[in-house]
Amino acid sequence: MKKTGQQHFRSCFELYSKTVYAVAFSMMKNCADANDIMQEVFLKFYQNMDKFTDDAHIRPWLITVTVNTCRNMLRSGWFSKTTARDVSEEGTYNEDFGEKSDLFYAIMKLPEKERVPLHLFYYEGCSTAEIAGLLKMKESTVRVRIMRGREKLKKLLKEETV
């Protein structure tokens, strides 16, 4: 039995909403902006849903659109004039992918260029080749950023335990 458009959208939303939200939260560092991004990404998906002939392309497309939407928001004049709250002050974040650990808060302190590849690699299970395609950079650059992120993370966690 073939799914209707609405059923297909609903099943994709249920399947990928945590991933989209997690990537958006990783980049935006707060729930409100992550929710806004997630809504915008799924609106774009709904508008372009008929163009997908293969379900295997949906997840990478959603992650790419999420990253690009976050970058656009971060570059916007409105966003640059407002002060973003720190994730440790957020208090309302309740998704379950390790956010309550010291590791999660340490990852959120990393710069975006290392935080996002680390998140995609460890939390979303993307390969370095997939991350390179999603972030439009060389695979070697992704590996270097993951390595540097790990080093900074190790240093941050050591500082916090001392």
Contact map, one row per residue, 1 for C-alpha under 8 A:
111000000000000000000000000000000000000000000000000000000000000000000000000000000000000000000000000000000000000000000000000000000000000000000000000000000000000000
111100000000000000000000000000000000000000000000000000000000000000000000000000000000000000000000000000000000000000000000000000000000000000000000000000000000000000
111111110000000000000000000000000000000000000000000000000000000000000000000000000000000000000000000000000000000000000000000000000000000000000000000000000000000000
011111110000000000000000000000000000000000000000000000000000000000000000000000000000000000000000000000000000000000000000000000000000000000000000000000000000000000
001111111000000000000000000000000000000000000000100000000000000000000000000000000000000000000000000000000000000000000000000000000000000000000000000000000000000000
001111111100000000000000000000000000000000000000000000000000000000000000000000000000000000000000000000000000000000000000000000000000000000000000000000000000000000
001111111110000000000000000000000000000000000000000000000000000000000000000000000000000000000000000000000000000000000000000000000000000000000000000000000000000000
001111111111000000000000000000000000000000000000000000000000000000000000000000000000000000000000000000000000000000000000000000000000000000000000000000000000000000
000011111111100000000000000000000000000000000100100000000000000000000000000000000000000000000000000000000000000000000000000000000000000000000000000000000000000000
000001111111110000000000000000000000000000000000000000000000000000000000000000000000000000000000000000000000000000000000000000000000000000000000000000000000000000
000000111111111000000000000000000000000000000000000000000000000000000000000000000000000000000000000000000000000000000000000000000000000000000000000000000000000000
000000011111111110000000000000000000000000000000000000000000000000000000000000000000000000000000000000000000000000000000000000000000000000000000000000000000000000
000000001111111110000000000000000000000001000000000000000000000000000000000000000000000000000000000000000000000000000000000000000000000000000000000000000000000000
000000000111111111000000000000000000000000000000000000000000000000000000000000000000000000000000000000000000000000000000000000000000000000000000000000000000000000
000000000011111111000000000000000000000000000000000000000000000000000000000000000000000000000000000000000000000000000000000000000000000000000000000000000000000000
000000000001111111110000000000000000000000000000000000000010000000000000000000000000000000000000000000000000000000000000000000000000000000000000000000000000000000
000000000001111111111000000000000000010000000000000000000000000000000000000000000000000000000000000000000000000000000000000000000000000000000000000000000000000000
000000000000011111111100000000000000000000000000000000000000000000000000000000000000000000000010000000000000000000000000000000000000000000000000000000000000000000
000000000000000111111110000000000000000000000000000000000000001000000000000000000000000000000000000000000000000000000000000100000000000000000000000000000000000000
000000000000000111111111000000000000010010000000000000000000011001000000000000000000000000000000000000000000000000000000000000000000000000000000000000000000000000
000000000000000011111111100000000110110000000000000000000000000000000000000000000000000000000000000000000000000000000000000000000000000000000000000000000000000000
000000000000000001111111110000000100000000000000000000000000000000000000000000000000000000000000000000000000000000000000000000000000000000000000000000000000000000
000000000000000000111111111000000000000000000000000000000000001001100000000000000000000000000000000000000000000000010011000000000000000000000000000000000000000000
000000000000000000011111111110001110110000000000000000000000000001100100000000000000000000000000000000000000000000000000000000000000000000000000000000000000000000
000000000000000000001111111111101100000000000000000000000000000000000000000000000000000000000000000000000000000000000000000000000000000000000000000000000000000000
000000000000000000000111111110000000000000000000000000000000000000000000000000000000000000000000000000000001000000110010000000000000000000000000000000000000000000
000000000000000000000011111110000000000000000000000000000000000000100100000000000000000000000000000000000000000100110000000000000000000000000000000000000000000000
000000000000000000000001111111001100000000000000000000000000000000000100010000000000000000000000000000000000000000000000000000000000000000000000000000000000000000
000000000000000000000001111111101100000000000000000000000000000000000000000000000001111000000000000000000001000000000000000000000000000000000000000000000000000000
000000000000000000000000100111111100000000000000000000000000000000000000000000000001111001001000000000000000000000000000000000000000000000000000000000000000000000
000000000000000000000000100011111110000000000000000000000000000000000000000000000000000001011000000000000000000000000000000000000000000000000000000000000000000000
000000000000000000000000000001111111000000000000000000000000000000000000000000000000000000000000000000000000000000000000000000000000000000000000000000000000000000
000000000000000000000001100111111111100000000000000000000000000000000000000000000000000000000000000000000000000000000000000000000000000000000000000000000000000000
000000000000000000001101100111111111110000000000000000000000000000000000000000000000000000000000000000000000000000000000000000000000000000000000000000000000000000
000000000000000000001001000000111111111000000000000000000000000000000000000000000000000000000000000000000000000000000000000000000000000000000000000000000000000000
000000000000000000000000000000011111111100000000000000000000000000000000000000000000000000000000000000000000000000000000000000000000000000000000000000000000000000
000000000000000000001001000000001111111110000000000000000000000001001100000000000000000000000000000000000000000000000000000000000000000000000000000000000000000000
000000000000000010011001000000000111111111000000000000000000000001000000000000000000000000000000000000000000000000000000000000000000000000000000000000000000000000
000000000000000000000000000000000011111111100000000000000000000000000000000000000000000000000000000000000000000000000000000000000000000000000000000000000000000000
000000000000000000000000000000000001111111110000000000000000000000001000000000000000000000000000000000000000000000000000000000000000000000000000000000000000000000
000000000000000000010000000000000000111111111000000000000000010011001000000000000000000000000000000000000000000000000000000000000000000000000000000000000000000000
000000000000100000000000000000000000011111111100000000000000000000000000000000000000000000000000000000000000000000000000000000000000000000000000000000000000000000
000000000000000000000000000000000000001111111110000000000000000000000000000000000000000000000000000000000000000000000000000000000000000000000000000000000000000000
000000000000000000000000000000000000000111111111000000000000000000000000000000000000000000000000000000000000000000000000000000000000000000000000000000000000000000
000000000000000000000000000000000000000011111111100000000000010000000000000000000000000000000000000000000000000000000000000000000000000000000000000000000000000000
000000001000000000000000000000000000000001111111100000000000000000000000000000000000000000000000000000000000000000000000000000000000000000000000000000000000000000
000000000000000000000000000000000000000000111111110000000000000000000000000000000000000000000000000000000000000000000000000000000000000000000000000000000000000000
000000000000000000000000000000000000000000011111111100000000000000000000000000000000000000000000000000000000000000000000000000000000000000000000000000000000000000
000010001000000000000000000000000000000000001111111100000000000000000000000000000000000000000000000000000000000000000000000000000000000000000000000000000000000000
000000000000000000000000000000000000000000000011111110000000000000000000000000000000000000000000000000000000000000000000000000000000000000000000000000000000000000
000000000000000000000000000000000000000000000001111110000000000000000000000000000000000000000000000000000000000000000000000000000000000000000000000000000000000000
000000000000000000000000000000000000000000000001111111101100000000000000000000000000000000000000000000000000000000000000000000000000000000000000000000000000000000
000000000000000000000000000000000000000000000000011111100000000000000000000000000000000000000000000000000000000000000000000000000000000000000000000000000000000000
000000000000000000000000000000000000000000000000000111111100000000000000000000000000000000000000000000000000000000000000000000000000000000000000000000000000000000
000000000000000000000000000000000000000000000000000111111110000000000000000000000000000000000000000000000000000000000000000000000000000000000000000000000000000000
000000000000000000000000000000000000000000000000000001111110000000000000000000000000000000000000000000000000000000000000000000000000000000000000000000000000000000
000000000000000000000000000000000000000000000000000101111111100000000000000000000000000000000000000000000000000000000000000000000000000000000000000000000000000000
000000000000000000000000000000000000000000000000000101111111110000000000000000000000000000000000000000000000000000000000000000000000000000000000000000000000000000
000000000000000100000000000000000000000000000000000000111111111000000000000000000000000000000000000000000000000000000000000000000000000000000000000000000000000000
000000000000000000000000000000000000000000000000000000001111111100000000000000000000000000000000000000000000000000000000000000000000010000000000000000000000000000
000000000000000000000000000000000000000000000000000000001111111110000000000000000000000000000000000000000000000000000000000000000000000000000000000000000000000000
000000000000000000010000000000000000000010001000000000000111111111000000000000000000000000000000000000000000000000000000000000000000000000000000000000000000000000
000000000000000000110010000000000000000000000000000000000011111111100000000000000000000000000000000000000000000000000000000000000000010000000000000000000000000000
000000000000000000000000000000000000000000000000000000000001111111110000000000000000000000000000000000000000000000000000000000000000011000000000000000000000000000
000000000000000000000000000000000000000010000000000000000000111111111000000000000000000000000000000000000000000000000000000000000000000000000000000000000000000000
000000000000000000010011000000000000110010000000000000000000011111111100000000000000000000000000000000000000000000000000000000000000000000000000000000000000000000
000000000000000000000011001000000000000000000000000000000000001111111110000000000000000000000000000000000000000000000000000000000000001000000000000000000000000000
000000000000000000000000000000000000000000000000000000000000000111111111000000000000000000000000000000000000000000000000000000000000000000000000000000000000000000
000000000000000000000000000000000000100110000000000000000000000011111111100000000000000000000000000000000000000000000000000000000000000000000000000000000000000000
000000000000000000000001001100000000100000000000000000000000000001111111110000000000000000000000000000000000000000000000000000000000000000000000000000000000000000
000000000000000000000000000000000000000000000000000000000000000000111111111000000000000000000000000000000000000000000000000000000000000000000000000000000000000000
000000000000000000000000000000000000000000000000000000000000000000011111111100000000000000000000000000000000000000000000000000000000000000000000000000000000000000
000000000000000000000000000000000000000000000000000000000000000000001111111100100000000000000000000000000000000000000000000000000000000000000000000000000000000000
000000000000000000000000000100000000000000000000000000000000000000000111111100110000000000000000000000000000000000000000000000000000000000000000000000000000000000
000000000000000000000000000000000000000000000000000000000000000000000011111110110000000000000000000000000000000000000000000000000000000000000000000000000000000000
000000000000000000000000000000000000000000000000000000000000000000000001111111110000000000000000000000000000000000000000000000000000000000000000000000000000000000
000000000000000000000000000000000000000000000000000000000000000000000000001111111000000000000000000000000000000000000000000000000000000000000000000000000000000000
000000000000000000000000000000000000000000000000000000000000000000000000000111111100000000000000000000000000000000000000000000000000000000000000000000000000000000
000000000000000000000000000000000000000000000000000000000000000000000000111111111110000000000000000000000000000000000000000000000000000000000000000000000000000000
000000000000000000000000000000000000000000000000000000000000000000000000011111111110000000000000000000000000000000000000000000000000000000000000000000000000000000
000000000000000000000000000000000000000000000000000000000000000000000000000011111110000000000000000000000000000000000000000000000000000000000000000000000000000000
000000000000000000000000000000000000000000000000000000000000000000000000000001111111000000000000000000000000000000000000000000000000000000000000000000000000000000
000000000000000000000000000000000000000000000000000000000000000000000000000000111111100000000000000000000000000000000000000000000000000000000000000000000000000000
000000000000000000000000000011000000000000000000000000000000000000000000000000000111110000000000000000000000000000000000000000000000000000000000000000000000000000
000000000000000000000000000011000000000000000000000000000000000000000000000000000011111011000000000000000000000000000000000000000000000000000000000000000000000000
000000000000000000000000000011000000000000000000000000000000000000000000000000000001111111000000000000000000000000000000000000000000000000000000000000000000000000
000000000000000000000000000011000000000000000000000000000000000000000000000000000000111111100000000000001001000000000000000000000000000000000000000000000000000000
000000000000000000000000000000000000000000000000000000000000000000000000000000000000011111100000000000001000000000000000000000000000000000000000000000000000000000
000000000000000000000000000000000000000000000000000000000000000000000000000000000000111111100000000000000000000000000000000000000000000000000000000000000000000000
000000000000000000000000000001100000000000000000000000000000000000000000000000000000111111111000000000000000000000000000000000000000000000000000000000000000000000
000000000000000000000000000000000000000000000000000000000000000000000000000000000000001111111000000000000000000000000000000000000000000000000000000000000000000000
000000000000000000000000000000100000000000000000000000000000000000000000000000000000000001111100000000000000000000000000000000000000000000000000000000000000000000
000000000000000000000000000001100000000000000000000000000000000000000000000000000000000001111110001000000000000000000000000000000000000000000000000000000000000000
000000000000000000000000000000000000000000000000000000000000000000000000000000000000000000011111001000000000000000000000000000000000000000000000000000000000000000
000000000000000001000000000000000000000000000000000000000000000000000000000000000000000000001111101000000000000000000000000000000000000000000000000000000000000000
000000000000000000000000000000000000000000000000000000000000000000000000000000000000000000000111111000000000000000000000000000000000000000000000000000000000000000
000000000000000000000000000000000000000000000000000000000000000000000000000000000000000000000011111000000000000000000000001000000000000000000000000000000000000000
000000000000000000000000000000000000000000000000000000000000000000000000000000000000000000000001111110110000000000000000000000000000000000000000000000000000000000
000000000000000000000000000000000000000000000000000000000000000000000000000000000000000000001111111110111000000000000000000000000000000000000000000000000000000000
000000000000000000000000000000000000000000000000000000000000000000000000000000000000000000000000011111011000000000000000000000000000000000000000000000000000000000
000000000000000000000000000000000000000000000000000000000000000000000000000000000000000000000000011111111000000000000000000000000000000000000000000000000000000000
000000000000000000000000000000000000000000000000000000000000000000000000000000000000000000000000000111111100000000000000000000000000000000000000000000000000100000
000000000000000000000000000000000000000000000000000000000000000000000000000000000000000000000000011011111110000000000000000000000000000000000000000000001000100000
000000000000000000000000000000000000000000000000000000000000000000000000000000000000000000000000011111111111000000000000000000000000000000000000000000000000000000
000000000000000000000000000000000000000000000000000000000000000000000000000000000000001100000000001111111111100000000000000000000000000000000000000000000000000000
000000000000000000000000000000000000000000000000000000000000000000000000000000000000000000000000000001111111110000000000000000000000000000000000000000001001100000
000000000000000000000000000000000000000000000000000000000000000000000000000000000000000000000000000000111111110000100000000000000000000000000000000000001000000000
000000000000000000000000010010000000000000000000000000000000000000000000000000000000001000000000000000011111111000100000000000000000000000000000000000000000000000
000000000000000000000000000000000000000000000000000000000000000000000000000000000000000000000000000000001111111000000000000000000000000000000000000000000000000000
000000000000000000000000000000000000000000000000000000000000000000000000000000000000000000000000000000000111111101100000000000000000000000000000000010011000000000
000000000000000000000000000000000000000000000000000000000000000000000000000000000000000000000000000000000001111111100000000000000000000000000000000000000000000000
000000000000000000000000001000000000000000000000000000000000000000000000000000000000000000000000000000000000011111110000000000000000000000000000000000000000000000
000000000000000000000000000000000000000000000000000000000000000000000000000000000000000000000000000000000000001111111000000000000000000000000000100000000000000000
000000000000000000000000000000000000000000000000000000000000000000000000000000000000000000000000000000000000011111111100000000000000000000000000110110000000000000
000000000000000000000000011000000000000000000000000000000000000000000000000000000000000000000000000000000011011111111110000000000000000000000000000010000000000000
000000000000000000000010011000000000000000000000000000000000000000000000000000000000000000000000000000000000000111111111000000000000000000000000000000000000000000
000000000000000000000000000000000000000000000000000000000000000000000000000000000000000000000000000000000000000011111111100000000010000000000100110000000000000000
000000000000000000000000000000000000000000000000000000000000000000000000000000000000000000000000000000000000000001111111111000000000000000000000110011000000000000
000000000000000000000010010000000000000000000000000000000000000000000000000000000000000000000000000000000000000000111111111100000000000000000000000000000000000000
000000000000000000000010000000000000000000000000000000000000000000000000000000000000000000000000000000000000000000011111111111000010000000000000000000000000000000
000000000000000000000000000000000000000000000000000000000000000000000000000000000000000000000000000000000000000000001111111111110010000000000000000000000000000000
000000000000000000000000000000000000000000000000000000000000000000000000000000000000000000000000000000000000000000000111111111000000000000000000000000000000000000
000000000000000000000000000000000000000000000000000000000000000000000000000000000000000000000000100000000000000000000111111110000000000000000000000000000000000000
000000000000000000100000000000000000000000000000000000000000000000000000000000000000000000000000000000000000000000000011111111000000000000000000000000000000000000
000000000000000000000000000000000000000000000000000000000000000000000000000000000000000000000000000000000000000000000001111111100000000000000000000000000000000000
000000000000000000000000000000000000000000000000000000000000000000000000000000000000000000000000000000000000000000000001110111110110000000000000000000000000000000
000000000000000000000000000000000000000000000000000000000000000000000000000000000000000000000000000000000000000000000000100011111110000000000000000000000000000000
000000000000000000000000000000000000000000000000000000000000000000000000000000000000000000000000000000000000000000000000100001111111000000100110000000000000000000
000000000000000000000000000000000000000000000000000000000000000000000000000000000000000000000000000000000000000000000000000000111111100000100000000000000000000000
000000000000000000000000000000000000000000000000000000000000000000000000000000000000000000000000000000000000000000000000000001111111110000000000000000000000000000
000000000000000000000000000000000000000000000000000000000000000000000000000000000000000000000000000000000000000000001001100001111111111000100100000000000000000000
000000000000000000000000000000000000000000000000000000000000000000000000000000000000000000000000000000000000000000000000000000011111111111101100000000000000000000
000000000000000000000000000000000000000000000000000000000000000000000000000000000000000000000000000000000000000000000000000000001111111111000000000000000000000000
000000000000000000000000000000000000000000000000000000000001001100000000000000000000000000000000000000000000000000000000000000000111111100000000000000000000000000
000000000000000000000000000000000000000000000000000000000000000100100000000000000000000000000000000000000000000000000000000000000011111110000000000000000000000000
000000000000000000000000000000000000000000000000000000000000000000000000000000000000000000000000000000000000000000000000000000000001111111000000000000000000000000
000000000000000000000000000000000000000000000000000000000000000000000000000000000000000000000000000000000000000000000000000000000001101111101100000000000000000000
000000000000000000000000000000000000000000000000000000000000000000000000000000000000000000000000000000000000000000000000000000000001100111111100000000000000000000
000000000000000000000000000000000000000000000000000000000000000000000000000000000000000000000000000000000000000000000000000000011011000011111110000000000000000000
000000000000000000000000000000000000000000000000000000000000000000000000000000000000000000000000000000000000000000000000000000000000000001111111000000000000000000
000000000000000000000000000000000000000000000000000000000000000000000000000000000000000000000000000000000000000000000000000000000001000011111111100000000000000000
000000000000000000000000000000000000000000000000000000000000000000000000000000000000000000000000000000000000000000001000000000010011000011111111110000000000000000
000000000000000000000000000000000000000000000000000000000000000000000000000000000000000000000000000000000000000000000000000000010000000000111111111000000000000000
000000000000000000000000000000000000000000000000000000000000000000000000000000000000000000000000000000000000000000000000000000000000000000011111111100000000000000
000000000000000000000000000000000000000000000000000000000000000000000000000000000000000000000000000000000000000011001100000000000000000000001111111110000000000000
000000000000000000000000000000000000000000000000000000000000000000000000000000000000000000000000000000000000000001001100000000000000000000000111111111000000000000
000000000000000000000000000000000000000000000000000000000000000000000000000000000000000000000000000000000000000000000000000000000000000000000011111111100000000000
000000000000000000000000000000000000000000000000000000000000000000000000000000000000000000000000000000000000000001000000000000000000000000000001111111110000000000
000000000000000000000000000000000000000000000000000000000000000000000000000000000000000000000000000000000000010001100100000000000000000000000000111111111000000000
000000000000000000000000000000000000000000000000000000000000000000000000000000000000000000000000000000000000000000000100000000000000000000000000011111111100000000
000000000000000000000000000000000000000000000000000000000000000000000000000000000000000000000000000000000000000000000000000000000000000000000000001111111110000000
000000000000000000000000000000000000000000000000000000000000000000000000000000000000000000000000000000000000010000000000000000000000000000000000000111111111000000
000000000000000000000000000000000000000000000000000000000000000000000000000000000000000000000000000000100110010000000000000000000000000000000000000011111111100000
000000000000000000000000000000000000000000000000000000000000000000000000000000000000000000000000000000000000000000000000000000000000000000000000000001111111110000
000000000000000000000000000000000000000000000000000000000000000000000000000000000000000000000000000000000000000000000000000000000000000000000000000000111111111000
000000000000000000000000000000000000000000000000000000000000000000000000000000000000000000000000000000000100000000000000000000000000000000000000000000011111111100
000000000000000000000000000000000000000000000000000000000000000000000000000000000000000000000000000001100100000000000000000000000000000000000000000000001111111110
000000000000000000000000000000000000000000000000000000000000000000000000000000000000000000000000000000000000000000000000000000000000000000000000000000000111111111
000000000000000000000000000000000000000000000000000000000000000000000000000000000000000000000000000000000000000000000000000000000000000000000000000000000011111111
000000000000000000000000000000000000000000000000000000000000000000000000000000000000000000000000000000000000000000000000000000000000000000000000000000000001111111
000000000000000000000000000000000000000000000000000000000000000000000000000000000000000000000000000000000000000000000000000000000000000000000000000000000000111111
000000000000000000000000000000000000000000000000000000000000000000000000000000000000000000000000000000000000000000000000000000000000000000000000000000000000011111
